[in-house]
């Protein structure tokens, strides 16, 4: 139970802020809302964004699982993995957790058809 609390706290403080709180703030500040695209290109972009968002979440989840199981730690700098994680996504990308977060952010921008989210 303590491990779960450690992970949830680390997620709430770090990636949740970047992928949820800041995008919601940007959307409100720029009067952006989730609506269907106005033409075929926007709809295709939204579909691509949904795919990227899903892939980003899968990649983030896989790396989080690796940190827990193989590294015996969390993503937080105050509770880092105790062992080097070099398997799974880490065998191919230096920092797949950040790659997952970037995919989520790009997916959000495309789904919302929002230029401010891309900046």
matplotlib code that plots the C-alpha trace (Angstrom):
import matplotlib.pyplot as plt

x = [0.0, 2.9, 4.4, 1.1, 0.9, 4.5, 3.8, 0.5, 2.1, 5.0, 2.5, 0.3, 3.2, 5.1, 3.5, -0.1, 0.8, 2.4, -0.2, -3.4, -3.2, -1.2, -3.1, -6.4, -5.1, -4.0, -7.4, -9.3, -7.0, -7.4, -11.1, -10.3, -12.8, -13.1, -15.2, -15.2, -13.0, -14.5, -13.1, -11.5, -8.0, -8.9, -10.8, -7.8, -5.5, -7.8, -7.8, -4.0, -3.8, -6.0, -3.6, -0.6, -2.2, -2.9, 0.6, 2.0, -0.1, 1.0, 4.7, 4.4, 2.6, 5.2, 8.1, 6.4, 5.9, 9.6, 10.7, 8.6, 9.4, 12.9, 14.2, 12.3, 11.5, 9.3, 9.7, 10.3, 13.8, 13.1, 12.4, 14.4, 14.9, 17.4, 18.5, 19.4, 16.5, 17.8, 15.1, 11.8, 11.4, 14.7, 16.6, 15.6, 15.1, 17.2, 14.2, 10.9, 8.9, 9.5, 8.9, 5.5, 4.7, 5.6, 3.4, 0.5, 1.1, 1.3, -1.9, -3.7, -2.8, -4.0, -7.2, -8.0, -6.9, -5.0, -1.9, -1.2, -0.8, 1.9, 4.0]
y = [0.0, 2.4, 1.8, 2.7, 5.9, 6.8, 6.3, 8.2, 11.2, 11.3, 11.2, 13.8, 16.2, 15.8, 14.5, 15.2, 18.9, 19.0, 16.9, 18.0, 21.1, 23.3, 22.2, 22.9, 26.3, 27.0, 25.9, 28.2, 31.1, 30.8, 29.8, 26.4, 23.6, 20.1, 20.2, 18.2, 19.6, 21.9, 20.1, 16.8, 17.9, 19.0, 15.7, 13.7, 15.7, 15.0, 11.3, 11.3, 13.3, 10.7, 7.9, 9.9, 10.5, 6.8, 5.8, 8.4, 7.0, 3.5, 4.4, 6.4, 3.5, 0.9, 3.0, 3.6, -0.1, -0.7, 1.8, 0.0, -3.6, -3.5, -0.3, -0.5, 3.2, 5.9, 8.6, 11.3, 12.6, 12.3, 8.6, 7.4, 3.8, 1.9, -0.2, 0.8, 0.2, -0.8, -3.1, -2.6, 0.9, 1.9, -0.4, 1.8, 5.4, 7.2, 8.7, 7.0, 8.5, 12.1, 10.8, 9.5, 12.8, 14.7, 12.4, 13.1, 16.8, 16.7, 14.5, 17.0, 19.9, 18.0, 16.8, 20.3, 21.9, 24.4, 26.3, 27.6, 24.0, 23.4, 26.4]
z = [0.0, 0.8, -2.6, -4.3, -2.2, -3.2, -6.9, -6.8, -5.0, -7.5, -10.4, -8.9, -8.3, -11.6, -14.8, -13.7, -13.4, -16.8, -18.7, -17.0, -14.8, -17.2, -20.4, -18.6, -17.5, -21.1, -22.5, -20.1, -20.7, -24.5, -24.6, -26.1, -25.7, -27.0, -30.2, -33.4, -36.1, -38.7, -41.7, -42.7, -42.0, -38.4, -37.8, -39.1, -36.8, -33.9, -34.6, -34.9, -31.6, -29.9, -31.1, -29.9, -26.6, -26.1, -27.1, -24.7, -21.9, -22.7, -22.8, -19.6, -17.9, -19.1, -17.9, -14.5, -14.2, -15.0, -12.4, -9.8, -10.6, -11.9, -10.3, -7.0, -6.9, -8.4, -11.0, -8.4, -7.8, -4.0, -4.4, -7.3, -8.5, -6.4, -9.4, -12.9, -15.3, -18.8, -20.0, -21.8, -23.3, -21.6, -23.9, -26.9, -25.5, -23.0, -21.2, -22.4, -19.6, -20.9, -24.4, -23.2, -21.6, -24.8, -26.9, -24.4, -24.8, -28.6, -28.6, -26.4, -28.7, -31.8, -30.2, -29.0, -32.3, -30.1, -31.2, -27.7, -26.5, -29.1, -28.0]

ax = plt.figure().add_subplot(projection="3d")
ax.plot(x, y, z, "-o")
ax.set_aspect("equal")
plt.show()
